[in-house]
Amino acid sequence: MNLDEEIYKSLHDDLEICRDYIRQISTGMVRGDVTKYPIFVAIRGENDVDLGLPIVNRADFDISWNFNASHLEEFVSKGVVIREKANDFIKAYKNPAEFMCVFVAEDDNASFVFMPYEKDVANLN
């Protein structure tokens, strides 16, 4: 599923503000052997998602999105990613040193998007 333009722009703008912090967390998760597949859950509005641990509160940064840190293993254990599809997800997963994997939980829609850490990378998907 593709994100609509408004959601994508809002998400992109907010990630500009907290990109380096999220990158540090991702690096720590990989280096600390928590996971090889960090996933950051983006939540807007008053929605609450039972995935990951809160790492960015929108009120602290004056942004629209909250972000939780999670990983593929939790997504599989909670049935968000079907166990039989985990290998397909791994094949599609981009290098966590270069891209953040963001699970956008927006109303009734949910979507994965890979956003580059480097600001000058134009190809986002």
Buried (B, 14 or more C-beta within 10 A) or exposed (E): EEBEEEBBEBBBEBBEEBBEEBBEBBBEBBEEEBBEBBBBBBBBEEEEBEBBEEBBEBEEBEBBBBBBBBBBBBBBEEEBBEEEEBEEBEEEBEEBEEBBBBBBBBEEEEBBBBBBBEEEEEEEE
